[in-house]
Amino acid sequence: MNEIGPAGAPAMKLPALRKAAESLETQFLAQMLAASGLGQTPSSFGGGTGEGQFASYLHQAQAERIVAAGGIGLAERIFHALAERSDVAQ
């Protein structure tokens, strides 16, 4: 069973491309969450230096959940672009 995906790509190589696309979307979203200041606490009575050190883990976890829930569509566009340009499309 050799299913065919986008642009005639063999289905067995498509999961790796999809995983790469989702990883890129996750990293993008984690950076955007960090830049937005989401999760920052007020300076008084905040979590201190420890909170700041672990904020990147929180942003990464939140981004992973967003992508697992369907994301913002970036992974799908990246996936199709990779499938069209990769050697699996030949």
HTML snippet that shows the backbone in 3Dmol.js (N, CA, C, O; Angstrom):
<script src="https://3Dmol.org/build/3Dmol-min.js"></script>
<div id="view" style="width:600px;height:400px;position:relative"></div>
<script>
const pdb = `
ATOM      1  N   MET A   1       0.834  -1.170   0.000  1.00  0.00           N
ATOM      2  CA  MET A   1       0.000   0.000   0.000  1.00  0.00           C
ATOM      3  C   MET A   1       0.883   1.240   0.000  1.00  0.00           C
ATOM      4  O   MET A   1       1.458   1.606   1.025  1.00  0.00           O
ATOM      5  N   ASN A   2       0.981   1.855  -1.114  1.00  0.00           N
ATOM      6  CA  ASN A   2       1.766   3.071  -1.219  1.00  0.00           C
ATOM      7  C   ASN A   2       0.829   4.217  -1.591  1.00  0.00           C
ATOM      8  O   ASN A   2       0.649   4.535  -2.766  1.00  0.00           O
ATOM      9  N   GLU A   3       0.230   4.835  -0.557  1.00  0.00           N
ATOM     10  CA  GLU A   3      -0.708   5.913  -0.792  1.00  0.00           C
ATOM     11  C   GLU A   3       0.023   7.124  -1.341  1.00  0.00           C
ATOM     12  O   GLU A   3       1.226   7.290  -1.136  1.00  0.00           O
ATOM     13  N   ILE A   4      -0.706   7.950  -2.027  1.00  0.00           N
ATOM     14  CA  ILE A   4      -0.131   9.146  -2.622  1.00  0.00           C
ATOM     15  C   ILE A   4      -0.683  10.365  -1.908  1.00  0.00           C
ATOM     16  O   ILE A   4      -1.887  10.459  -1.667  1.00  0.00           O
ATOM     17  N   GLY A   5       0.193  11.298  -1.569  1.00  0.00           N
ATOM     18  CA  GLY A   5      -0.196  12.543  -0.895  1.00  0.00           C
ATOM     19  C   GLY A   5      -0.123  13.702  -1.863  1.00  0.00           C
ATOM     20  O   GLY A   5      -0.261  13.506  -3.071  1.00  0.00           O
ATOM     21  N   PRO A   6       0.096  14.932  -1.350  1.00  0.00           N
ATOM     22  CA  PRO A   6       0.170  16.122  -2.192  1.00  0.00           C
ATOM     23  C   PRO A   6       1.249  15.999  -3.250  1.00  0.00           C
ATOM     24  O   PRO A   6       2.344  15.508  -2.975  1.00  0.00           O
ATOM     25  N   ALA A   7       0.946  16.437  -4.441  1.00  0.00           N
ATOM     26  CA  ALA A   7       1.884  16.464  -5.571  1.00  0.00           C
ATOM     27  C   ALA A   7       2.471  15.087  -5.854  1.00  0.00           C
ATOM     28  O   ALA A   7       3.595  14.988  -6.347  1.00  0.00           O
ATOM     29  N   GLY A   8       1.732  14.029  -5.552  1.00  0.00           N
ATOM     30  CA  GLY A   8       2.190  12.679  -5.844  1.00  0.00           C
ATOM     31  C   GLY A   8       3.214  12.140  -4.866  1.00  0.00           C
ATOM     32  O   GLY A   8       3.857  11.131  -5.159  1.00  0.00           O
ATOM     33  N   ALA A   9       3.391  12.774  -3.714  1.00  0.00           N
ATOM     34  CA  ALA A   9       4.403  12.346  -2.743  1.00  0.00           C
ATOM     35  C   ALA A   9       3.983  11.035  -2.091  1.00  0.00           C
ATOM     36  O   ALA A   9       2.822  10.889  -1.709  1.00  0.00           O
ATOM     37  N   PRO A  10       4.899  10.076  -1.953  1.00  0.00           N
ATOM     38  CA  PRO A  10       4.570   8.830  -1.259  1.00  0.00           C
ATOM     39  C   PRO A  10       4.176   9.108   0.187  1.00  0.00           C
ATOM     40  O   PRO A  10       4.833   9.896   0.868  1.00  0.00           O
ATOM     41  N   ALA A  11       3.129   8.480   0.650  1.00  0.00           N
ATOM     42  CA  ALA A  11       2.579   8.753   1.971  1.00  0.00           C
ATOM     43  C   ALA A  11       3.539   8.386   3.092  1.00  0.00           C
ATOM     44  O   ALA A  11       3.456   8.961   4.178  1.00  0.00           O
ATOM     45  N   MET A  12       4.453   7.439   2.859  1.00  0.00           N
ATOM     46  CA  MET A  12       5.337   7.029   3.944  1.00  0.00           C
ATOM     47  C   MET A  12       6.314   8.132   4.341  1.00  0.00           C
ATOM     48  O   MET A  12       6.806   8.103   5.469  1.00  0.00           O
ATOM     49  N   LYS A  13       6.622   9.100   3.483  1.00  0.00           N
ATOM     50  CA  LYS A  13       7.513  10.193   3.831  1.00  0.00           C
ATOM     51  C   LYS A  13       6.755  11.418   4.309  1.00  0.00           C
ATOM     52  O   LYS A  13       7.355  12.352   4.842  1.00  0.00           O
ATOM     53  N   LEU A  14       5.467  11.421   4.127  1.00  0.00           N
ATOM     54  CA  LEU A  14       4.661  12.577   4.509  1.00  0.00           C
ATOM     55  C   LEU A  14       4.604  12.812   6.017  1.00  0.00           C
ATOM     56  O   LEU A  14       4.595  13.973   6.427  1.00  0.00           O
ATOM     57  N   PRO A  15       4.565  11.787   6.869  1.00  0.00           N
ATOM     58  CA  PRO A  15       4.541  12.064   8.315  1.00  0.00           C
ATOM     59  C   PRO A  15       5.764  12.843   8.795  1.00  0.00           C
ATOM     60  O   PRO A  15       5.644  13.683   9.687  1.00  0.00           O
ATOM     61  N   ALA A  16       6.921  12.584   8.229  1.00  0.00           N
ATOM     62  CA  ALA A  16       8.126  13.321   8.626  1.00  0.00           C
ATOM     63  C   ALA A  16       8.017  14.783   8.207  1.00  0.00           C
ATOM     64  O   ALA A  16       8.437  15.673   8.946  1.00  0.00           O
ATOM     65  N   LEU A  17       7.460  15.032   7.036  1.00  0.00           N
ATOM     66  CA  LEU A  17       7.273  16.410   6.590  1.00  0.00           C
ATOM     67  C   LEU A  17       6.249  17.133   7.462  1.00  0.00           C
ATOM     68  O   LEU A  17       6.435  18.295   7.822  1.00  0.00           O
ATOM     69  N   ARG A  18       5.174  16.433   7.795  1.00  0.00           N
ATOM     70  CA  ARG A  18       4.146  17.050   8.640  1.00  0.00           C
ATOM     71  C   ARG A  18       4.712  17.358  10.021  1.00  0.00           C
ATOM     72  O   ARG A  18       4.425  18.411  10.589  1.00  0.00           O
ATOM     73  N   LYS A  19       5.511  16.449  10.562  1.00  0.00           N
ATOM     74  CA  LYS A  19       6.117  16.671  11.876  1.00  0.00           C
ATOM     75  C   LYS A  19       7.047  17.882  11.839  1.00  0.00           C
ATOM     76  O   LYS A  19       7.054  18.688  12.770  1.00  0.00           O
ATOM     77  N   ALA A  20       7.823  18.012  10.778  1.00  0.00           N
ATOM     78  CA  ALA A  20       8.722  19.159  10.626  1.00  0.00           C
ATOM     79  C   ALA A  20       7.916  20.458  10.528  1.00  0.00           C
ATOM     80  O   ALA A  20       8.294  21.466  11.125  1.00  0.00           O
ATOM     81  N   ALA A  21       6.832  20.440   9.792  1.00  0.00           N
ATOM     82  CA  ALA A  21       5.991  21.624   9.644  1.00  0.00           C
ATOM     83  C   ALA A  21       5.364  22.016  10.980  1.00  0.00           C
ATOM     84  O   ALA A  21       5.316  23.197  11.324  1.00  0.00           O
ATOM     85  N   GLU A  22       4.889  21.036  11.725  1.00  0.00           N
ATOM     86  CA  GLU A  22       4.288  21.321  13.026  1.00  0.00           C
ATOM     87  C   GLU A  22       5.333  21.827  14.012  1.00  0.00           C
ATOM     88  O   GLU A  22       5.036  22.677  14.851  1.00  0.00           O
ATOM     89  N   SER A  23       6.543  21.312  13.916  1.00  0.00           N
ATOM     90  CA  SER A  23       7.626  21.785  14.770  1.00  0.00           C
ATOM     91  C   SER A  23       7.951  23.247  14.483  1.00  0.00           C
ATOM     92  O   SER A  23       8.176  24.031  15.406  1.00  0.00           O
ATOM     93  N   LEU A  24       7.975  23.610  13.212  1.00  0.00           N
ATOM     94  CA  LEU A  24       8.219  25.004  12.850  1.00  0.00           C
ATOM     95  C   LEU A  24       7.104  25.912  13.363  1.00  0.00           C
ATOM     96  O   LEU A  24       7.372  27.001  13.871  1.00  0.00           O
ATOM     97  N   GLU A  25       5.859  25.469  13.232  1.00  0.00           N
ATOM     98  CA  GLU A  25       4.749  26.269  13.730  1.00  0.00           C
ATOM     99  C   GLU A  25       4.830  26.402  15.252  1.00  0.00           C
ATOM    100  O   GLU A  25       4.555  27.473  15.793  1.00  0.00           O
ATOM    101  N   THR A  26       5.201  25.338  15.936  1.00  0.00           N
ATOM    102  CA  THR A  26       5.333  25.376  17.390  1.00  0.00           C
ATOM    103  C   THR A  26       6.383  26.388  17.813  1.00  0.00           C
ATOM    104  O   THR A  26       6.147  27.181  18.725  1.00  0.00           O
ATOM    105  N   GLN A  27       7.546  26.370  17.157  1.00  0.00           N
ATOM    106  CA  GLN A  27       8.603  27.318  17.501  1.00  0.00           C
ATOM    107  C   GLN A  27       8.177  28.757  17.224  1.00  0.00           C
ATOM    108  O   GLN A  27       8.457  29.661  18.011  1.00  0.00           O
ATOM    109  N   PHE A  28       7.502  28.955  16.107  1.00  0.00           N
ATOM    110  CA  PHE A  28       7.005  30.283  15.768  1.00  0.00           C
ATOM    111  C   PHE A  28       6.041  30.782  16.836  1.00  0.00           C
ATOM    112  O   PHE A  28       6.165  31.910  17.313  1.00  0.00           O
ATOM    113  N   LEU A  29       5.082  29.943  17.211  1.00  0.00           N
ATOM    114  CA  LEU A  29       4.096  30.350  18.206  1.00  0.00           C
ATOM    115  C   LEU A  29       4.734  30.593  19.568  1.00  0.00           C
ATOM    116  O   LEU A  29       4.337  31.520  20.274  1.00  0.00           O
ATOM    117  N   ALA A  30       5.706  29.785  19.948  1.00  0.00           N
ATOM    118  CA  ALA A  30       6.398  29.983  21.227  1.00  0.00           C
ATOM    119  C   ALA A  30       7.088  31.339  21.248  1.00  0.00           C
ATOM    120  O   ALA A  30       7.041  32.043  22.257  1.00  0.00           O
ATOM    121  N   GLN A  31       7.724  31.710  20.150  1.00  0.00           N
ATOM    122  CA  GLN A  31       8.374  33.018  20.070  1.00  0.00           C
ATOM    123  C   GLN A  31       7.351  34.149  20.119  1.00  0.00           C
ATOM    124  O   GLN A  31       7.586  35.172  20.763  1.00  0.00           O
ATOM    125  N   MET A  32       6.231  33.972  19.450  1.00  0.00           N
ATOM    126  CA  MET A  32       5.200  35.002  19.466  1.00  0.00           C
ATOM    127  C   MET A  32       4.570  35.148  20.856  1.00  0.00           C
ATOM    128  O   MET A  32       4.262  36.261  21.282  1.00  0.00           O
ATOM    129  N   LEU A  33       4.381  34.039  21.554  1.00  0.00           N
ATOM    130  CA  LEU A  33       3.854  34.103  22.916  1.00  0.00           C
ATOM    131  C   LEU A  33       4.836  34.830  23.834  1.00  0.00           C
ATOM    132  O   LEU A  33       4.428  35.626  24.680  1.00  0.00           O
ATOM    133  N   ALA A  34       6.113  34.557  23.667  1.00  0.00           N
ATOM    134  CA  ALA A  34       7.131  35.230  24.479  1.00  0.00           C
ATOM    135  C   ALA A  34       7.175  36.723  24.178  1.00  0.00           C
ATOM    136  O   ALA A  34       7.269  37.544  25.091  1.00  0.00           O
ATOM    137  N   ALA A  35       7.107  37.070  22.901  1.00  0.00           N
ATOM    138  CA  ALA A  35       7.171  38.476  22.509  1.00  0.00           C
ATOM    139  C   ALA A  35       5.926  39.249  22.940  1.00  0.00           C
ATOM    140  O   ALA A  35       5.988  40.456  23.172  1.00  0.00           O
ATOM    141  N   SER A  36       4.813  38.560  23.044  1.00  0.00           N
ATOM    142  CA  SER A  36       3.571  39.228  23.427  1.00  0.00           C
ATOM    143  C   SER A  36       3.524  39.554  24.917  1.00  0.00           C
ATOM    144  O   SER A  36       2.715  40.374  25.353  1.00  0.00           O
ATOM    145  N   GLY A  37       4.383  38.918  25.687  1.00  0.00           N
ATOM    146  CA  GLY A  37       4.388  39.150  27.130  1.00  0.00           C
ATOM    147  C   GLY A  37       3.355  38.317  27.863  1.00  0.00           C
ATOM    148  O   GLY A  37       3.089  38.549  29.042  1.00  0.00           O
ATOM    149  N   LEU A  38       2.773  37.353  27.178  1.00  0.00           N
ATOM    150  CA  LEU A  38       1.769  36.492  27.796  1.00  0.00           C
ATOM    151  C   LEU A  38       2.383  35.747  28.979  1.00  0.00           C
ATOM    152  O   LEU A  38       3.442  35.131  28.853  1.00  0.00           O
ATOM    153  N   GLY A  39       1.724  35.808  30.103  1.00  0.00           N
ATOM    154  CA  GLY A  39       2.179  35.095  31.284  1.00  0.00           C
ATOM    155  C   GLY A  39       3.112  35.887  32.179  1.00  0.00           C
ATOM    156  O   GLY A  39       3.533  35.383  33.221  1.00  0.00           O
ATOM    157  N   GLN A  40       3.447  37.116  31.801  1.00  0.00           N
ATOM    158  CA  GLN A  40       4.311  37.921  32.668  1.00  0.00           C
ATOM    159  C   GLN A  40       3.497  38.415  33.860  1.00  0.00           C
ATOM    160  O   GLN A  40       2.346  38.829  33.722  1.00  0.00           O
ATOM    161  N   THR A  41       4.119  38.359  35.021  1.00  0.00           N
ATOM    162  CA  THR A  41       3.444  38.808  36.235  1.00  0.00           C
ATOM    163  C   THR A  41       3.917  40.210  36.589  1.00  0.00           C
ATOM    164  O   THR A  41       4.987  40.635  36.153  1.00  0.00           O
ATOM    165  N   PRO A  42       3.145  40.913  37.359  1.00  0.00           N
ATOM    166  CA  PRO A  42       3.574  42.236  37.798  1.00  0.00           C
ATOM    167  C   PRO A  42       4.875  42.139  38.597  1.00  0.00           C
ATOM    168  O   PRO A  42       5.165  41.100  39.190  1.00  0.00           O
ATOM    169  N   SER A  43       5.640  43.196  38.611  1.00  0.00           N
ATOM    170  CA  SER A  43       6.939  43.147  39.282  1.00  0.00           C
ATOM    171  C   SER A  43       6.800  42.921  40.783  1.00  0.00           C
ATOM    172  O   SER A  43       7.629  42.231  41.375  1.00  0.00           O
ATOM    173  N   SER A  44       5.780  43.481  41.406  1.00  0.00           N
ATOM    174  CA  SER A  44       5.599  43.231  42.833  1.00  0.00           C
ATOM    175  C   SER A  44       4.803  41.949  43.034  1.00  0.00           C
ATOM    176  O   SER A  44       3.790  41.721  42.372  1.00  0.00           O
ATOM    177  N   PHE A  45       5.266  41.134  43.938  1.00  0.00           N
ATOM    178  CA  PHE A  45       4.645  39.850  44.254  1.00  0.00           C
ATOM    179  C   PHE A  45       4.619  38.892  43.072  1.00  0.00           C
ATOM    180  O   PHE A  45       3.730  38.045  42.978  1.00  0.00           O
ATOM    181  N   GLY A  46       5.569  39.019  42.188  1.00  0.00           N
ATOM    182  CA  GLY A  46       5.677  38.107  41.053  1.00  0.00           C
ATOM    183  C   GLY A  46       6.393  36.842  41.462  1.00  0.00           C
ATOM    184  O   GLY A  46       6.638  36.613  42.646  1.00  0.00           O
ATOM    185  N   GLY A  47       6.723  36.034  40.504  1.00  0.00           N
ATOM    186  CA  GLY A  47       7.374  34.760  40.765  1.00  0.00           C
ATOM    187  C   GLY A  47       8.876  34.853  40.940  1.00  0.00           C
ATOM    188  O   GLY A  47       9.529  33.846  41.212  1.00  0.00           O
ATOM    189  N   GLY A  48       9.436  36.044  40.790  1.00  0.00           N
ATOM    190  CA  GLY A  48      10.865  36.218  40.992  1.00  0.00           C
ATOM    191  C   GLY A  48      11.681  35.753  39.801  1.00  0.00           C
ATOM    192  O   GLY A  48      11.155  35.577  38.702  1.00  0.00           O
ATOM    193  N   THR A  49      12.977  35.554  40.031  1.00  0.00           N
ATOM    194  CA  THR A  49      13.870  35.167  38.938  1.00  0.00           C
ATOM    195  C   THR A  49      13.574  33.759  38.431  1.00  0.00           C
ATOM    196  O   THR A  49      13.770  33.470  37.251  1.00  0.00           O
ATOM    197  N   GLY A  50      13.111  32.901  39.298  1.00  0.00           N
ATOM    198  CA  GLY A  50      12.785  31.532  38.883  1.00  0.00           C
ATOM    199  C   GLY A  50      11.689  31.489  37.846  1.00  0.00           C
ATOM    200  O   GLY A  50      11.732  30.690  36.910  1.00  0.00           O
ATOM    201  N   GLU A  51      10.716  32.345  38.015  1.00  0.00           N
ATOM    202  CA  GLU A  51       9.625  32.392  37.045  1.00  0.00           C
ATOM    203  C   GLU A  51      10.133  32.813  35.675  1.00  0.00           C
ATOM    204  O   GLU A  51       9.742  32.238  34.659  1.00  0.00           O
ATOM    205  N   GLY A  52      10.996  33.805  35.647  1.00  0.00           N
ATOM    206  CA  GLY A  52      11.563  34.274  34.386  1.00  0.00           C
ATOM    207  C   GLY A  52      12.398  33.212  33.691  1.00  0.00           C
ATOM    208  O   GLY A  52      12.408  33.127  32.463  1.00  0.00           O
ATOM    209  N   GLN A  53      13.093  32.408  34.469  1.00  0.00           N
ATOM    210  CA  GLN A  53      13.943  31.373  33.899  1.00  0.00           C
ATOM    211  C   GLN A  53      13.139  30.250  33.258  1.00  0.00           C
ATOM    212  O   GLN A  53      13.606  29.627  32.305  1.00  0.00           O
ATOM    213  N   PHE A  54      11.961  29.987  33.755  1.00  0.00           N
ATOM    214  CA  PHE A  54      11.158  28.885  33.242  1.00  0.00           C
ATOM    215  C   PHE A  54      10.028  29.335  32.316  1.00  0.00           C
ATOM    216  O   PHE A  54       9.224  28.512  31.878  1.00  0.00           O
ATOM    217  N   ALA A  55       9.961  30.613  32.019  1.00  0.00           N
ATOM    218  CA  ALA A  55       8.900  31.128  31.155  1.00  0.00           C
ATOM    219  C   ALA A  55       8.968  30.514  29.759  1.00  0.00           C
ATOM    220  O   ALA A  55       7.930  30.274  29.142  1.00  0.00           O
ATOM    221  N   SER A  56      10.169  30.259  29.256  1.00  0.00           N
ATOM    222  CA  SER A  56      10.289  29.677  27.913  1.00  0.00           C
ATOM    223  C   SER A  56       9.671  28.285  27.849  1.00  0.00           C
ATOM    224  O   SER A  56       9.121  27.900  26.817  1.00  0.00           O
ATOM    225  N   TYR A  57       9.754  27.528  28.938  1.00  0.00           N
ATOM    226  CA  TYR A  57       9.133  26.201  28.964  1.00  0.00           C
ATOM    227  C   TYR A  57       7.609  26.315  28.906  1.00  0.00           C
ATOM    228  O   TYR A  57       6.935  25.515  28.256  1.00  0.00           O
ATOM    229  N   LEU A  58       7.086  27.317  29.595  1.00  0.00           N
ATOM    230  CA  LEU A  58       5.640  27.543  29.571  1.00  0.00           C
ATOM    231  C   LEU A  58       5.189  27.935  28.168  1.00  0.00           C
ATOM    232  O   LEU A  58       4.188  27.419  27.671  1.00  0.00           O
ATOM    233  N   HIS A  59       5.918  28.840  27.530  1.00  0.00           N
ATOM    234  CA  HIS A  59       5.560  29.257  26.172  1.00  0.00           C
ATOM    235  C   HIS A  59       5.637  28.082  25.204  1.00  0.00           C
ATOM    236  O   HIS A  59       4.781  27.947  24.330  1.00  0.00           O
ATOM    237  N   GLN A  60       6.647  27.233  25.348  1.00  0.00           N
ATOM    238  CA  GLN A  60       6.791  26.057  24.484  1.00  0.00           C
ATOM    239  C   GLN A  60       5.613  25.106  24.677  1.00  0.00           C
ATOM    240  O   GLN A  60       5.050  24.605  23.703  1.00  0.00           O
ATOM    241  N   ALA A  61       5.244  24.860  25.926  1.00  0.00           N
ATOM    242  CA  ALA A  61       4.121  23.956  26.219  1.00  0.00           C
ATOM    243  C   ALA A  61       2.810  24.521  25.681  1.00  0.00           C
ATOM    244  O   ALA A  61       1.990  23.785  25.132  1.00  0.00           O
ATOM    245  N   GLN A  62       2.615  25.823  25.838  1.00  0.00           N
ATOM    246  CA  GLN A  62       1.399  26.443  25.317  1.00  0.00           C
ATOM    247  C   GLN A  62       1.357  26.366  23.797  1.00  0.00           C
ATOM    248  O   GLN A  62       0.306  26.098  23.216  1.00  0.00           O
ATOM    249  N   ALA A  63       2.483  26.597  23.160  1.00  0.00           N
ATOM    250  CA  ALA A  63       2.547  26.526  21.694  1.00  0.00           C
ATOM    251  C   ALA A  63       2.267  25.105  21.211  1.00  0.00           C
ATOM    252  O   ALA A  63       1.576  24.917  20.209  1.00  0.00           O
ATOM    253  N   GLU A  64       2.795  24.107  21.912  1.00  0.00           N
ATOM    254  CA  GLU A  64       2.541  22.707  21.531  1.00  0.00           C
ATOM    255  C   GLU A  64       1.056  22.390  21.612  1.00  0.00           C
ATOM    256  O   GLU A  64       0.520  21.700  20.745  1.00  0.00           O
ATOM    257  N   ARG A  65       0.389  22.889  22.645  1.00  0.00           N
ATOM    258  CA  ARG A  65      -1.049  22.643  22.797  1.00  0.00           C
ATOM    259  C   ARG A  65      -1.850  23.344  21.698  1.00  0.00           C
ATOM    260  O   ARG A  65      -2.838  22.802  21.202  1.00  0.00           O
ATOM    261  N   ILE A  66      -1.424  24.541  21.324  1.00  0.00           N
ATOM    262  CA  ILE A  66      -2.112  25.270  20.257  1.00  0.00           C
ATOM    263  C   ILE A  66      -2.010  24.494  18.951  1.00  0.00           C
ATOM    264  O   ILE A  66      -3.000  24.341  18.235  1.00  0.00           O
ATOM    265  N   VAL A  67      -0.808  24.003  18.640  1.00  0.00           N
ATOM    266  CA  VAL A  67      -0.599  23.240  17.400  1.00  0.00           C
ATOM    267  C   VAL A  67      -1.380  21.932  17.445  1.00  0.00           C
ATOM    268  O   VAL A  67      -1.965  21.530  16.439  1.00  0.00           O
ATOM    269  N   ALA A  68      -1.398  21.262  18.595  1.00  0.00           N
ATOM    270  CA  ALA A  68      -2.139  20.004  18.725  1.00  0.00           C
ATOM    271  C   ALA A  68      -3.641  20.216  18.534  1.00  0.00           C
ATOM    272  O   ALA A  68      -4.354  19.311  18.101  1.00  0.00           O
ATOM    273  N   ALA A  69      -4.110  21.413  18.861  1.00  0.00           N
ATOM    274  CA  ALA A  69      -5.533  21.726  18.714  1.00  0.00           C
ATOM    275  C   ALA A  69      -5.879  22.231  17.314  1.00  0.00           C
ATOM    276  O   ALA A  69      -7.028  22.590  17.055  1.00  0.00           O
ATOM    277  N   GLY A  70      -4.916  22.263  16.427  1.00  0.00           N
ATOM    278  CA  GLY A  70      -5.188  22.691  15.060  1.00  0.00           C
ATOM    279  C   GLY A  70      -4.338  23.855  14.605  1.00  0.00           C
ATOM    280  O   GLY A  70      -4.246  24.133  13.409  1.00  0.00           O
ATOM    281  N   GLY A  71      -3.716  24.537  15.551  1.00  0.00           N
ATOM    282  CA  GLY A  71      -2.804  25.619  15.208  1.00  0.00           C
ATOM    283  C   GLY A  71      -3.470  26.787  14.515  1.00  0.00           C
ATOM    284  O   GLY A  71      -4.679  26.994  14.618  1.00  0.00           O
ATOM    285  N   ILE A  72      -2.648  27.549  13.803  1.00  0.00           N
ATOM    286  CA  ILE A  72      -3.136  28.732  13.104  1.00  0.00           C
ATOM    287  C   ILE A  72      -3.084  28.552  11.589  1.00  0.00           C
ATOM    288  O   ILE A  72      -3.304  29.503  10.839  1.00  0.00           O
ATOM    289  N   GLY A  73      -2.795  27.339  11.144  1.00  0.00           N
ATOM    290  CA  GLY A  73      -2.763  27.055   9.718  1.00  0.00           C
ATOM    291  C   GLY A  73      -1.386  27.163   9.093  1.00  0.00           C
ATOM    292  O   GLY A  73      -1.207  26.841   7.918  1.00  0.00           O
ATOM    293  N   LEU A  74      -0.415  27.613   9.865  1.00  0.00           N
ATOM    294  CA  LEU A  74       0.933  27.764   9.343  1.00  0.00           C
ATOM    295  C   LEU A  74       1.562  26.411   9.017  1.00  0.00           C
ATOM    296  O   LEU A  74       2.217  26.271   7.984  1.00  0.00           O
ATOM    297  N   ALA A  75       1.376  25.429   9.870  1.00  0.00           N
ATOM    298  CA  ALA A  75       1.953  24.102   9.641  1.00  0.00           C
ATOM    299  C   ALA A  75       1.425  23.488   8.345  1.00  0.00           C
ATOM    300  O   ALA A  75       2.171  22.838   7.612  1.00  0.00           O
ATOM    301  N   GLU A  76       0.159  23.693   8.070  1.00  0.00           N
ATOM    302  CA  GLU A  76      -0.436  23.125   6.849  1.00  0.00           C
ATOM    303  C   GLU A  76       0.199  23.744   5.607  1.00  0.00           C
ATOM    304  O   GLU A  76       0.501  23.038   4.645  1.00  0.00           O
ATOM    305  N   ARG A  77       0.400  25.049   5.627  1.00  0.00           N
ATOM    306  CA  ARG A  77       1.031  25.731   4.478  1.00  0.00           C
ATOM    307  C   ARG A  77       2.479  25.283   4.318  1.00  0.00           C
ATOM    308  O   ARG A  77       2.943  25.037   3.205  1.00  0.00           O
ATOM    309  N   ILE A  78       3.191  25.179   5.446  1.00  0.00           N
ATOM    310  CA  ILE A  78       4.589  24.738   5.391  1.00  0.00           C
ATOM    311  C   ILE A  78       4.658  23.304   4.877  1.00  0.00           C
ATOM    312  O   ILE A  78       5.517  22.973   4.060  1.00  0.00           O
ATOM    313  N   PHE A  79       3.752  22.456   5.357  1.00  0.00           N
ATOM    314  CA  PHE A  79       3.724  21.060   4.928  1.00  0.00           C
ATOM    315  C   PHE A  79       3.558  20.941   3.418  1.00  0.00           C
ATOM    316  O   PHE A  79       4.287  20.192   2.768  1.00  0.00           O
ATOM    317  N   HIS A  80       2.610  21.668   2.864  1.00  0.00           N
ATOM    318  CA  HIS A  80       2.375  21.588   1.419  1.00  0.00           C
ATOM    319  C   HIS A  80       3.560  22.143   0.629  1.00  0.00           C
ATOM    320  O   HIS A  80       3.906  21.619  -0.430  1.00  0.00           O
ATOM    321  N   ALA A  81       4.178  23.201   1.145  1.00  0.00           N
ATOM    322  CA  ALA A  81       5.354  23.758   0.474  1.00  0.00           C
ATOM    323  C   ALA A  81       6.518  22.766   0.504  1.00  0.00           C
ATOM    324  O   ALA A  81       7.226  22.608  -0.491  1.00  0.00           O
ATOM    325  N   LEU A  82       6.716  22.100   1.640  1.00  0.00           N
ATOM    326  CA  LEU A  82       7.793  21.109   1.734  1.00  0.00           C
ATOM    327  C   LEU A  82       7.522  19.911   0.836  1.00  0.00           C
ATOM    328  O   LEU A  82       8.430  19.403   0.178  1.00  0.00           O
ATOM    329  N   ALA A  83       6.274  19.462   0.809  1.00  0.00           N
ATOM    330  CA  ALA A  83       5.923  18.303  -0.031  1.00  0.00           C
ATOM    331  C   ALA A  83       6.126  18.592  -1.499  1.00  0.00           C
ATOM    332  O   ALA A  83       6.566  17.718  -2.246  1.00  0.00           O
ATOM    333  N   GLU A  84       5.812  19.809  -1.932  1.00  0.00           N
ATOM    334  CA  GLU A  84       5.977  20.164  -3.334  1.00  0.00           C
ATOM    335  C   GLU A  84       7.438  20.293  -3.728  1.00  0.00           C
ATOM    336  O   GLU A  84       7.806  19.981  -4.861  1.00  0.00           O
ATOM    337  N   ARG A  85       8.275  20.750  -2.805  1.00  0.00           N
ATOM    338  CA  ARG A  85       9.672  21.039  -3.128  1.00  0.00           C
ATOM    339  C   ARG A  85      10.632  19.915  -2.783  1.00  0.00           C
ATOM    340  O   ARG A  85      11.799  19.967  -3.173  1.00  0.00           O
ATOM    341  N   SER A  86      10.178  18.911  -2.069  1.00  0.00           N
ATOM    342  CA  SER A  86      11.082  17.852  -1.616  1.00  0.00           C
ATOM    343  C   SER A  86      11.222  16.768  -2.669  1.00  0.00           C
ATOM    344  O   SER A  86      10.518  16.748  -3.679  1.00  0.00           O
ATOM    345  N   ASP A  87      12.146  15.878  -2.400  1.00  0.00           N
ATOM    346  CA  ASP A  87      12.386  14.766  -3.327  1.00  0.00           C
ATOM    347  C   ASP A  87      11.254  13.745  -3.314  1.00  0.00           C
ATOM    348  O   ASP A  87      11.179  12.904  -4.209  1.00  0.00           O
ATOM    349  N   VAL A  88      10.363  13.802  -2.308  1.00  0.00           N
ATOM    350  CA  VAL A  88       9.242  12.852  -2.291  1.00  0.00           C
ATOM    351  C   VAL A  88       8.224  13.192  -3.350  1.00  0.00           C
ATOM    352  O   VAL A  88       7.380  12.361  -3.686  1.00  0.00           O
ATOM    353  N   ALA A  89       8.286  14.400  -3.885  1.00  0.00           N
ATOM    354  CA  ALA A  89       7.331  14.799  -4.911  1.00  0.00           C
ATOM    355  C   ALA A  89       7.760  14.321  -6.288  1.00  0.00           C
ATOM    356  O   ALA A  89       7.015  14.495  -7.253  1.00  0.00           O
ATOM    357  N   GLN A  90       8.928  13.730  -6.403  1.00  0.00           N
ATOM    358  CA  GLN A  90       9.414  13.294  -7.714  1.00  0.00           C
ATOM    359  C   GLN A  90       9.225  11.814  -7.910  1.00  0.00           C
ATOM    360  O   GLN A  90       9.581  11.280  -8.961  1.00  0.00           O
TER     361      GLN A  90
END
`;
const viewer = $3Dmol.createViewer("view");
viewer.addModel(pdb, "pdb");
viewer.setStyle({}, {cartoon: {color: "spectrum"}});
viewer.zoomTo();
viewer.render();
</script>
